[in-house]
Amino acid sequence: MKLGISTYTYTWAVGISNNMPEHPMNLEDLFVKARELDVGLIQVADNMPADRMSDSELEGHHEAAEALGIEIETGGRGMTESSLEKHIHIAEKLHSPLLRFVIDGQDYKPDMDTILGIISNALPVLEQKNIVLAIENYERFRTRDFANIIERTGSDYVGICLDSVNSLGAGEGIQTVVEMLGPLTVNLHIKEFTIKRITVCRRVRQAYIRL
């Protein structure tokens, strides 16, 4: 097992669409953070899209990371045939043995048959390139749906990127998620979250009807 950090470790420093810092964190900054924390692995997720980088930029990032003793994993969002093919290429350029993927994208929510078809078509390339596809759990599907994807794919080159919090949106806690997806997990996202009950006080008016 290898411990690392992700571009999502520093969500606000990297920036989101409507809330960008004056000087957004870039990949080189993430290398520095990895060295400061004494971890040898970083995961470049979809909030710092590698698909906007040229092949020469990707190769340069790999060389810079290798010089620092840091391994790079990559990831994407919105699993279409073309996007998965492109991200496999990116993973190869970054020498990433793992490709983490969130299935849905903006205005894109494929059904189960579409998902299985896309993954099945990509299997020969994943096997040839020796890249493991890690499907991240999230709230649109239940954990049993993600388990079904992995089991029906039936390949050692497809597994689960288990996020310890995402499935709360589907009403499923960490125990349920770990019990069902733990044996299928190839990548684990650990988060620290605080959940609180919010009590809203309202003056309730009661109506009484005399029969």
TORVOPA-559234 format. One record per residue: residue in one letter; x, y, z of N, C-alpha, C in turn. Coordinates in steps of 0.02 Angstrom, whole numbers, padded with zeros to 5 digits, always signed. Example, Ala and Ser with C-alpha at 12.3 -4.5 7.8 and 13.67 -1.06 7.14 Angstrom:
<pts>
A+00660-00284+00390+00615-00225+00390+00660-00165+00390;S+00642-00112+00354+00684-00053+00357+00645+00002+00394;
</pts>
This chain:
<pts>
M+00042-00060+00000+00000+00000+00000+00044+00063+00000;K+00024+00112-00040+00062+00175-00044+00017+00233-00024;L+00044+00277+00016+00007+00336+00039+00023+00395-00005;G-00028+00433-00024-00016+00491-00067-00066+00546-00054;I-00061+00598-00094-00108+00654-00091-00137+00665-00161;S-00192+00701-00163-00227+00712-00227-00236+00786-00240;T-00252+00803-00302-00269+00872-00317-00332+00892-00279;Y-00373+00843-00260-00432+00858-00219-00415+00865-00145;T-00354+00849-00126-00332+00864-00057-00331+00939-00046;Y-00319+00976-00101-00314+01049-00098-00365+01081-00145;T-00428+01061-00136-00482+01083-00180-00484+01159-00189;W-00481+01195-00133-00490+01268-00137-00427+01302-00163;A-00369+01271-00152-00306+01299-00178-00302+01289-00254;V-00327+01232-00278-00330+01219-00350-00383+01263-00382;G-00440+01270-00346-00494+01312-00369-00551+01273-00401;I-00611+01300-00396-00669+01272-00430-00697+01327-00475;S-00742+01308-00519-00762+01353-00574-00782+01423-00552;N-00820+01429-00499-00844+01495-00477-00805+01523-00418;N-00750+01491-00402-00711+01513-00344-00637+01498-00356;M-00605+01537-00398-00536+01525-00415-00490+01571-00375;P-00438+01544-00344-00390+01587-00308-00350+01629-00357;E-00317+01680-00331-00278+01723-00374-00221+01685-00408;H-00190+01640-00370-00136+01599-00397-00152+01526-00384;P-00189+01493-00429-00209+01423-00419-00149+01376-00413;M-00156+01326-00371-00104+01275-00364-00097+01238-00430;N-00035+01225-00449-00023+01185-00509+00011+01119-00490;L+00029+01080-00539+00057+01014-00526+00124+01017-00490;E+00165+01067-00509+00230+01074-00476+00221+01091-00401;D+00170+01130-00386+00155+01145-00316+00136+01082-00278;L+00100+01037-00312+00081+00975-00280+00142+00930-00267;F+00190+00932-00312+00253+00896-00301+00286+00921-00236;V+00288+00987-00227+00318+01017-00168+00282+00994-00105;K+00215+00993-00107+00176+00971-00049+00190+00898-00033;A+00197+00857-00085+00211+00786-00074+00278+00777-00039;R+00328+00816-00059+00394+00812-00027+00390+00837+00045;E+00352+00890+00057+00345+00917+00125+00313+00866+00171;L+00264+00828+00144+00228+00779+00184+00262+00710+00183;D+00316+00705+00146+00355+00643+00141+00312+00585+00115;V+00272+00600+00062+00236+00547+00027+00262+00543-00044;G+00261+00484-00072+00291+00474-00138+00242+00463-00194;L+00179+00487-00184+00128+00474-00233+00079+00533-00236;I+00061+00554-00297+00009+00604-00305-00042+00579-00355;Q-00104+00599-00346-00157+00581-00393-00185+00644-00425;V-00179+00649-00490-00202+00708-00527-00273+00693-00551;A-00322+00725-00518-00392+00711-00532-00421+00762-00581;D-00486+00759-00592-00518+00800-00644-00523+00874-00626;N-00507+00893-00564-00507+00965-00548-00443+01000-00571;M-00394+00960-00595-00335+00987-00628-00326+00946-00692;P-00369+00957-00741-00376+00910-00798-00312+00899-00838;A-00289+00837-00836-00229+00820-00875-00244+00817-00950;D-00309+00812-00968-00325+00809-01040-00318+00876-01075;R-00301+00928-01037-00287+00993-01067-00211+01002-01078;M-00172+00952-01058-00100+00956-01065-00078+00920-01128;S-00026+00947-01160+00002+00915-01219+00044+00854-01198;D+00060+00812-01246+00103+00754-01231+00170+00776-01203;S+00198+00829-01230+00264+00852-01205+00258+00877-01134;E+00203+00910-01117+00192+00932-01048+00186+00873-01001;L+00148+00823-01022+00139+00763-00981+00206+00728-00969;E+00245+00721-01022+00310+00689-01015+00356+00729-00970;G+00352+00796-00974+00392+00839-00931+00373+00831-00858;H+00307+00825-00844+00284+00815-00775+00308+00748-00748;H+00307+00697-00791+00331+00632-00769+00405+00635-00752;E+00444+00667-00794+00516+00673-00781+00530+00712-00716;A+00493+00766-00706+00502+00806-00645+00484+00766-00583;A+00429+00728-00587+00407+00687-00530+00457+00632-00516;E+00482+00600-00570+00530+00546-00562+00594+00570-00529;A+00615+00631-00546+00676+00659-00517+00668+00670-00442;L+00605+00681-00420+00591+00692-00349+00572+00628-00312;G+00570+00573-00349+00550+00509-00319+00476+00505-00306;I+00436+00538-00348+00364+00540-00339+00330+00503-00397;E+00282+00460-00382+00242+00427-00433+00178+00467-00445;I+00154+00464-00507+00093+00500-00525+00039+00450-00545;E-00021+00460-00517-00081+00426-00541-00126+00479-00571;T-00166+00458-00620-00209+00507-00653-00282+00486-00649;G-00326+00532-00668-00397+00517-00663-00438+00563-00707;G-00500+00543-00719-00545+00582-00761-00616+00578-00738;R-00659+00612-00774-00731+00614-00759-00770+00617-00825;G-00827+00582-00825-00868+00581-00886-00846+00526-00932;M-00864+00463-00917-00837+00406-00953-00874+00393-01018;T-00848+00421-01071-00870+00403-01139-00815+00361-01170;E-00829+00332-01228-00778+00293-01263-00716+00335-01275;S-00726+00396-01300-00670+00438-01319-00632+00465-01258;S-00668+00483-01205-00634+00511-01146-00593+00457-01111;L-00620+00396-01108-00582+00342-01076-00520+00326-01117;E-00527+00325-01183-00469+00312-01227-00415+00366-01216;K-00437+00429-01212-00390+00484-01203-00354+00480-01136;H-00391+00462-01083-00361+00459-01017-00315+00398-01009;I-00329+00345-01046-00281+00289-01046-00215+00313-01077;H-00220+00352-01130-00160+00380-01161-00123+00425-01112;I-00159+00466-01075-00129+00510-01025-00094+00469-00971;A-00128+00417-00948-00098+00374-00897-00032+00343-00921;E-00032+00324-00985+00029+00295-01014+00085+00347-01015;K+00070+00408-01035+00120+00461-01038+00148+00478-00969;L+00105+00474-00918+00127+00490-00849+00154+00429-00813;H+00156+00372-00847+00178+00309-00817+00136+00292-00756;S+00071+00305-00762+00025+00291-00707-00003+00220-00713;P+00005+00179-00661-00021+00111-00663-00096+00108-00649;L-00124+00165-00628-00195+00166-00608-00229+00227-00638;L-00290+00217-00662-00330+00270-00691-00396+00273-00653;R-00403+00323-00610-00464+00332-00570-00515+00370-00611;F-00578+00346-00610-00629+00377-00653-00696+00384-00617;V-00726+00443-00622-00795+00454-00602-00837+00448-00665;I-00886+00405-00665-00924+00389-00726-00961+00449-00753;D-00998+00485-00711-01039+00540-00735-00998+00602-00750;G-01024+00643-00795-00995+00708-00810-01049+00760-00811;Q-01032+00820-00829-01082+00873-00833-01133+00856-00888;D-01196+00852-00868-01250+00835-00914-01239+00767-00948;Y-01204+00722-00915-01191+00656-00943-01199+00604-00888;K-01251+00562-00895-01264+00510-00846-01283+00445-00883;P-01234+00407-00903-01247+00346-00942-01282+00292-00901;D-01320+00249-00936-01352+00194-00901-01302+00137-00892;M-01324+00086-00856-01278+00032-00838-01252-00006-00899;D-01295-00019-00948-01273-00056-01007-01220-00017-01046;T-01230+00049-01050-01180+00092-01084-01114+00089-01049;I-01116+00094-00983-01054+00092-00942-01017+00027-00953;L-01053-00028-00948-01022-00094-00956-00992-00103-01026;G-01027-00076-01077-01002-00081-01145-00937-00042-01155;I-00935+00019-01126-00875+00061-01132-00815+00027-01098;I-00826+00001-01038-00771-00031-01001-00748-00094-01038;S-00795-00134-01061-00777-00197-01096-00736-00182-01159;N-00754-00130-01194-00717-00113-01256-00646-00089-01240;A-00637-00060-01181-00571-00034-01162-00525-00087-01131;L-00553-00144-01112-00514-00194-01076-00450-00216-01113;P-00453-00231-01178-00391-00253-01211-00335-00202-01206;V-00352-00138-01211-00300-00085-01207-00275-00079-01136;L-00319-00082-01086-00298-00079-01016-00249-00136-01001;E-00265-00195-01025-00222-00253-01013-00155-00245-01049;Q-00158-00221-01111-00097-00212-01150-00051-00161-01117;K-00080-00105-01092-00041-00052-01061-00026-00065-00987;N-00056-00118-00960-00048-00135-00889-00072-00077-00843;I-00131-00052-00858-00162+00003-00820-00227-00023-00789;V-00235-00012-00724-00296-00032-00689-00345+00026-00687;L-00406+00014-00709-00459+00064-00708-00494+00060-00641;A-00495+00116-00603-00526+00118-00537-00589+00161-00540;I-00647+00129-00535-00711+00164-00539-00729+00191-00469;E-00739+00257-00465-00754+00288-00400-00829+00285-00384;N-00844+00264-00323-00914+00265-00300-00937+00337-00288;Y-01001+00349-00302-01031+00414-00290-01106+00404-00284;E-01144+00459-00275-01212+00453-00251-01264+00430-00301;R-01252+00433-00367-01305+00415-00414-01320+00340-00413;F-01268+00300-00399-01277+00228-00396-01268+00202-00325;R-01301+00148-00309-01291+00114-00245-01227+00073-00248;T-01202+00055-00189-01141+00015-00188-01149-00051-00224;R-01208-00081-00221-01219-00145-00256-01213-00136-00332;D-01230-00076-00357-01223-00062-00429-01150-00061-00449;F-01108-00029-00407-01037-00027-00421-01006-00097-00417;A-01028-00135-00368-01003-00204-00363-01023-00244-00424;N-01083-00231-00450-01108-00266-00509-01065-00250-00570;I-01044-00186-00577-01001-00166-00632-00937-00206-00632;I-00905-00210-00574-00841-00245-00568-00849-00320-00581;E-00901-00348-00551-00911-00421-00558-00929-00440-00629;R-00970-00400-00662-00990-00416-00731-00933-00403-00780;T-00889-00356-00764-00830-00344-00806-00783-00404-00802;G-00773-00429-00741-00735-00491-00731-00662-00487-00750;S-00630-00430-00734-00559-00422-00752-00520-00394-00693;D-00458-00417-00686-00414-00390-00634-00393-00319-00650;Y-00408-00296-00711-00388-00228-00731-00443-00177-00720;V-00496-00196-00684-00550-00150-00665-00567-00162-00591;G-00566-00108-00552-00582-00114-00481-00617-00051-00457;I-00621-00044-00392-00656+00012-00361-00607+00062-00332;C-00619+00126-00345-00588+00180-00307-00638+00197-00253;L-00625+00174-00192-00673+00180-00138-00665+00248-00103;D-00716+00289-00110-00717+00353-00074-00757+00344-00011;S-00728+00362+00046-00758+00347+00110-00819+00390+00127;V-00833+00441+00086-00888+00487+00101-00940+00491+00045;N-00921+00482-00017-00966+00496-00074-01034+00462-00069;S-01036+00400-00045-01099+00363-00045-01148+00385+00008;L-01127+00431+00051-01175+00460+00099-01233+00493+00061;G-01218+00519+00002-01270+00550-00039-01323+00501-00062;A-01306+00437-00061-01354+00384-00078-01384+00353-00016;G-01370+00383+00042-01397+00358+00105-01361+00296+00130;E-01298+00286+00109-01261+00227+00129-01199+00248+00168;G-01190+00220+00228-01134+00238+00271-01072+00198+00254;I-01018+00215+00289-00953+00185+00274-00952+00110+00286;Q-00991+00086+00335-00991+00014+00347-01019-00025+00288;T-01075+00000+00261-01105-00032+00202-01058-00030+00142;V-01028+00028+00132-00983+00037+00075-00923-00010+00079;V-00892-00012+00138-00832-00053+00147-00848-00127+00141;E-00903-00148+00171-00920-00219+00170-00931-00244+00098;M-00963-00202+00056-00979-00224-00011-00923-00210-00061;L-00890-00152-00054-00841-00132-00104-00768-00143-00082;G-00758-00153-00017-00690-00163+00008-00651-00217-00029;P-00680-00276-00039-00642-00330-00074-00627-00314-00147;L-00661-00263-00175-00651-00246-00245-00608-00183-00254;T-00583-00156-00198-00550-00091-00198-00477-00096-00219;V-00457-00051-00264-00387-00046-00285-00358+00023-00267;N-00402+00069-00246-00380+00137-00228-00429+00163-00176;L-00402+00194-00123-00444+00217-00067-00435+00291-00056;H-00491+00327-00053-00491+00398-00036-00513+00407+00036;I-00470+00433+00077-00485+00445+00148-00499+00519+00158;K-00556+00534+00189-00575+00604+00201-00594+00613+00274;E-00586+00674+00298-00609+00691+00365-00670+00737+00358;F-00727+00711+00378-00789+00749+00373-00822+00753+00441;T-00856+00808+00454-00897+00816+00513-00970+00821+00492;I-01012+00779+00521-01083+00780+00504-01122+00801+00567;K-01163+00851+00558-01202+00876+00615-01276+00879+00598;R-01316+00867+00648-01388+00875+00640-01405+00949+00646;I-01441+00975+00598-01462+01045+00599-01534+01049+00623;T-01545+01086+00677-01613+01093+00704-01639+01162+00686;V-01695+01164+00653-01726+01227+00634-01788+01237+00677;C-01789+01291+00715-01845+01305+00759-01898+01346+00722;R-01957+01322+00722-02011+01359+00690-02071+01361+00737;R-02108+01415+00732-02170+01419+00770-02224+01383+00730;V-02249+01331+00759-02298+01289+00725-02368+01309+00745;R-02409+01323+00697-02478+01339+00710-02520+01277+00703;Q-02560+01264+00752-02602+01205+00750-02675+01225+00739;A-02707+01191+00696-02778+01205+00683-02819+01148+00713;Y-02871+01166+00749-02914+01117+00780-02983+01123+00749;I-03011+01067+00730-03077+01066+00701-03123+01028+00748;R-03176+01061+00768-03224+01029+00811-03276+00994+00768;L-03282+00929+00777-03331+00889+00739-03396+00885+00777;
</pts>
